[in-house]
Amino acid sequence: MIKYLIPFFSSFILSVSIIPFIIRFSRRYGYIAEPKEDRWHKKPTALLGGVGIFISFIIPALIFIPLDKLTIGILLCATSIFALGLYDDIREVKPYVKFIFQVILTIIIILFGIKIKIIPFVYIAIPLTVFWIVGITNALNILDNMDGLSCGISFVASICIFIYAIQNSLHLVALLSSILSGTTLGFLI
């Protein structure tokens, strides 16, 4: 269990440490979301919180997760999705362009070996994998209209995935979810 606690606390401490700096940077340079009808926040909110989440996730991931074809694919695609989201926050990308990029990145991650394996038929598993990854990505993005909602749901989901991974001896999944839960908990604080 200690092999999961150290990555958890590393990402947690990193998140708690850098988020205040990112918030100040966002406010100083005008990267803020003003209150709008489709948003729940009542005061200007820093847009670059995702940068802190990404940094707090990727650094411990690179330290604690052994790199192989599978993990390199996961981290490269996660980095690409992050970059797309950051660009969208700064410049606003049209929804269909985001969707196309998300589908392409999901196909790339499938080429690295990630796919839903509960269905033995590849011609069903691959489209289902694309649907799942793109769907979850957009679901969390849609929930990002209230301070802490996406992050809170990500924290709860990563804890649940961690418990499932421990019970089923899925070491890589347990490591990734422990890092993500530390990152998101730190962000929530």
VOGU-3710 file (C-alpha; in Angstrom, 3 decimals, decimal comma):
1> mikylipffs> 0,000/0,000/0,000  2,920/2,372/0,635  3,802/2,187/-3,072  0,523/4,014/-3,734  0,655/6,455/-0,811  3,944/8,064/-1,846  2,681/8,931/-5,381  -0,626/10,124/-3,854  1,051/12,470/-1,377  3,599/13,638/-3,955
11> sfilsvsiip> 0,870/14,754/-6,333  -1,202/16,179/-3,464  1,674/18,303/-2,106  2,642/19,437/-5,589  -0,951/20,435/-6,343  -1,438/22,327/-3,078  1,898/24,094/-3,614  1,548/25,283/-7,205  -2,169/26,045/-7,577  -1,957/29,353/-5,622
21> fiirfsrryg> 0,844/30,553/-7,935  -1,162/29,600/-11,011  -4,231/31,429/-9,685  -2,164/34,578/-9,087  -0,597/34,281/-12,558  -4,037/33,844/-14,152  -5,425/36,902/-12,411  -2,365/39,055/-13,092  -2,361/38,326/-16,836  -6,119/38,278/-17,356
31> yiaepkedrw> -6,703/34,541/-17,848  -10,006/34,564/-16,032  -13,555/33,459/-16,776  -16,057/36,210/-16,142  -19,449/35,212/-14,697  -21,962/34,324/-17,437  -25,444/32,851/-17,526  -24,160/29,352/-18,377  -21,659/29,411/-15,474  -22,434/29,039/-11,790
41> hkkptallgg> -19,621/31,131/-10,366  -20,513/34,643/-9,273  -17,023/36,182/-9,416  -14,165/36,032/-11,945  -12,442/32,631/-11,812  -8,898/31,744/-12,906  -8,866/29,793/-16,165  -5,504/28,073/-15,812  -6,306/25,689/-12,944  -5,921/22,812/-15,396
51> vgifisfiip> -2,246/23,715/-15,757  -1,737/23,036/-12,046  -3,679/19,791/-12,259  -1,639/18,665/-15,267  1,734/19,529/-13,718  0,752/17,899/-10,426  -0,228/14,745/-12,307  2,485/14,459/-14,959  5,529/14,959/-12,731  4,658/12,160/-10,259
61> alifipldkl> 3,504/9,983/-13,180  6,905/10,347/-14,855  8,641/9,557/-11,555  6,559/6,631/-10,286  5,177/4,921/-13,384  7,484/2,661/-15,393  7,585/3,824/-18,997  6,663/1,300/-21,640  4,607/1,439/-24,840  1,322/1,519/-22,925
71> tigillcats> 2,240/4,210/-20,390  3,977/6,364/-22,997  0,776/6,256/-25,055  -1,338/7,214/-22,053  0,923/10,105/-21,040  1,367/11,418/-24,605  -2,360/11,419/-25,263  -3,123/12,924/-21,844  -0,602/15,686/-22,606  -2,193/16,289/-26,011
81> ifalglyddi> -5,715/16,463/-24,555  -4,412/18,870/-21,898  -2,789/21,062/-24,586  -6,016/21,108/-26,593  -8,012/22,089/-23,483  -5,519/24,808/-22,569  -5,601/26,213/-26,081  -9,403/26,139/-25,961  -9,422/28,052/-22,654  -7,147/30,735/-24,120
91> revkpyvkfi> -8,356/30,990/-27,735  -11,666/29,060/-27,886  -11,687/26,162/-30,315  -14,831/25,330/-32,266  -16,595/22,247/-30,845  -16,277/20,212/-34,041  -12,512/20,878/-34,172  -12,145/19,723/-30,546  -14,201/16,640/-31,334  -12,053/15,735/-34,352
101> fqviltiiii> -8,841/16,127/-32,319  -10,294/14,052/-29,472  -11,233/11,234/-31,855  -7,774/11,309/-33,482  -6,029/11,234/-30,092  -8,244/8,372/-28,950  -7,375/6,392/-32,073  -3,687/7,046/-31,347  -4,066/5,767/-27,772  -5,766/2,654/-29,146
111> lfgikikiip> -2,691/2,103/-31,335  -0,625/2,147/-28,124  -2,749/-0,729/-26,789  -5,510/0,929/-24,761  -8,976/-0,375/-25,499  -12,018/-1,745/-23,763  -11,297/-5,426/-23,236  -14,573/-6,701/-21,818  -15,837/-7,077/-25,373  -13,804/-9,625/-27,340
121> fvyiaipltv> -14,813/-8,326/-30,771  -12,369/-5,663/-31,996  -14,886/-4,167/-34,401  -17,088/-3,342/-31,378  -14,372/-2,692/-28,769  -12,558/-0,004/-30,756  -15,586/2,225/-31,513  -16,772/1,706/-27,935  -13,341/2,825/-26,662  -13,483/5,953/-28,825
131> fwivgitnal> -17,020/6,676/-27,615  -16,023/6,150/-23,953  -12,845/8,272/-23,937  -14,310/11,133/-25,989  -17,540/10,950/-23,983  -15,829/11,098/-20,570  -13,542/13,911/-21,748  -16,502/16,004/-22,875  -18,656/15,115/-19,872  -16,002/16,479/-17,515
141> nildnmdgls> -15,544/19,533/-19,707  -19,289/20,243/-19,619  -19,290/19,918/-15,814  -16,539/22,518/-15,597  -19,023/25,362/-15,181  -19,070/25,351/-11,369  -15,971/25,806/-9,237  -14,633/22,425/-8,142  -17,376/20,268/-9,679  -15,262/18,541/-12,357
151> cgisfvasic> -12,381/18,155/-9,981  -14,589/16,812/-7,187  -16,151/14,243/-9,483  -12,692/13,302/-10,789  -11,504/12,825/-7,212  -14,413/10,535/-6,316  -14,054/8,589/-9,576  -10,291/8,154/-9,137  -10,762/6,851/-5,570  -13,370/4,352/-6,823
161> ifiyaiqnsl> -11,083/3,272/-9,664  -8,198/2,948/-7,192  -10,239/0,633/-4,949  -11,309/-1,461/-7,950  -7,712/-1,631/-9,226  -6,378/-2,770/-5,834  -9,047/-5,471/-5,577  -8,204/-6,733/-9,068  -4,385/-6,411/-8,932  -4,242/-3,731/-11,622
171> hlvallssil> -0,994/-2,090/-10,525  -0,734/0,537/-13,311  -4,364/1,606/-12,935  -3,932/1,843/-9,149  -0,831/4,026/-9,549  -2,463/6,342/-12,076  -5,618/6,705/-10,002  -3,676/7,324/-6,767  -1,739/10,115/-8,490  -4,920/11,592/-9,964
181> sgttlgfli> -6,734/11,453/-6,622  -3,850/13,273/-4,901  -3,770/15,899/-7,638  -7,514/16,545/-7,572  -7,750/16,596/-3,776  -4,930/19,155/-3,681  -6,729/21,264/-6,267  -9,978/21,155/-4,272  -8,205/22,589/-1,244
//
